[in-house]
Amino acid sequence: MAETLELARQLIARPSITPDDQGCQDLLEAELKAAGFHCRTLREQMYPTFNLLALYSGEEGANLVGDPEQIKNQHGPYDPSGLVVPGPITLLLGHTDVVAPGEVSAWSSDPFVPTERDGLLYGRGAADMKGSDAAMTIALKRFVTAHPQFKGTVGLLVTSNEEGDAVGAIPYVAEWLKKERVYPNYCVVGEPSCTSELGDTIKIGRRGSMTAHITIHGKQGHVAYPDKIDNAAHKAGRLIAALCEHQFNDATADFPETSFNVTNVNAGIGAENVAPGSAEIMCNWRFNPNQTPLKLQHLLERQLEQLRIYATVRYVINGLPFISSRDGILVSALRQAIVDKTGRAADAIDLNTAGGTSDGRFIAPLGAEVVEFGPCNGTIHQVNECVKVQDLDTLTDIYEQVLAAIHLA
Ligand SMILES: [Zn+2]
């Protein structure tokens, strides 16, 4: 049963600080290729991001290779390569990149030397999420080896740019899947979802996220002549106050109330006697399905109008909210697997949508039922990140049982 641990250790030993993959995906590819998976690396030209898509179909007539020689019409519509990927399609989704280790001397052991102490495996990425990458890979390998014939297609999708800006990463792969007309039905994101024990939490959806970059225009001038200036910092203050006061009161059974936060404020030239002529505000909304980016944009525009503030605004929609049904096929299969493999009672598994966004938000719009389930997240992005060694095996068993429940039924 040490297979997952061994693979996790090999991954941690590669310092794949986002988006530099450092050969992590080669390790996963080698494992899956040996089990008969068709593997391809998807890369957007010019970007250092790597994405590995490994597929295996248990059905005859599948064509997971397509026609790679086919000449793509670069200027006309995309020409699909002729893949035949029988459904249902289940993708296990992960990332091989990690955040920088920070102060290395603060770690008890080298962040890129996997180290076991007291039943815990230490190293950057142990929990977020090389432990899950290893568990997903071994689960897929075991499943297709035990059942070469099964209904539909299973696969692994990993990117080397989840912790960074996602350029050339899962959004790019999602576009490619659309063009190839490959629509996953189920997607398990192996992000660390649990809090204190493996199995305590499944994320069944995520809030949306939108950022606004606001530039407020005023008139710069000497503070001694207030009638000749239009202080942009004062306007920024009024706008921030108004936006913070707004009550959304829009919580749902699955989602908390929409929240707003100012993340950056900049104004002034550093002088004591000059009132700023412009001010920059960066702010972010985490919103539930009762809101849309357009509704939030209208809200901001209305405030600007009421306060008679002249501003230019650039919006970045970081992700739309999504939710998977509490009794959907994937959620049910995952719950049962957790009960069977951890002994936890079904009603002690919390299904929620809390926390930050994940790459699941790019797969959900393809029509997939998406859940996030992985190890405990108490140490992620921190010094001395670690995962319970025992949990790596249990996680592998859970993923494997989910694949069986969907594809052998
Ligand atoms: Zn992660």
Boltz pocket constraint, residues with backbone or C-beta under 6 A from the ligand:
constraints:
  - pocket:
      binder: B
      contacts: [[A, 95], [A, 128], [A, 129], [A, 162], [A, 191], [A, 192]]
      max_distance: 6.0
